[in-house]
Amino acid sequence: MGQVTHLAVEGMTCAACVTRVEKALSQVNGVDQVAVSLASHSARIEGPALSLALIAAVEKAGYDATLLQARHGD
């Protein structure tokens, strides 16, 4: 298993917001897979992308993001 990063994402209010955040995160270099949840206002990102780059992408899309957890797998 590779690196998994969890972000808290603030400002999402609808499915279109989720799609916008998923698209922004998927374009970051090093992202293999993205899952964004409107219910928990969070994003789960798989891949070796830098946390700061992920947060910057979410902010550029118009939302606020903070790092919840980053974990490197074996």
N, C-alpha and C positions, 0 to 999 in steps of 0.2 A: 504494500500500500504506500502511496506517495504522500505528499504534503496535503493537508486539509486545513483550510482557513475558514473561520466563521466570523461573519460581520453582523453587527446590528445595523439595520437600515431604517432611518427615520424619514417620514414624509410621504411614504407610499399610501395611497388611498383606494386604489382600484387595480384591476387586472392589467390595465394598460401601463400602470406604474411598474408592476412586476416585470412586464415584458421589456420596458425601457431599461430597467436595472440589469436584467439578465443579458440584454444585448450589449450594454456598456461593459459589463464584466467579462463577457465572452471574447471581447476584442482585446483584452489585456494580454500581452505576451506572457506565455507560461500557463495560461488557464486551459485545463483539459475538459472540465465539466463544471456547470453552474446550476444551482437550484436555489431559487428565491421564494420565500414564503411571505405572503401578505399577512396571514394570520399571526405569525410570530415576529413579523418585521425583521426578518433575518435573511442572510444569504450564506450558502455553503459552497465553497469553491475548492475544487480539486485541481492540483497542479502546482508547479514550483513558482508561481507568480509571487512577486513581492507584495507584502501587505500594504505598503504605502501606495503602490501603483493601483491596487484594487480600490482603496479608499478614494484616491484621486479620481478614478473613473466614475465611481458612484456620485461623487460631488460634482463632477463635470456634467453628469446627467441631471443634476438638479436636486439631489437628495443628500442627506447627512449619513455618514457611516462611521462606525467605530469598531475597532478590533475586539472581538469577543475571545477568540482562541485561534492559535495556529499550532498545528501538530505535525511532526514529521513521522511518517510510518516507516516500517522496516522494508 
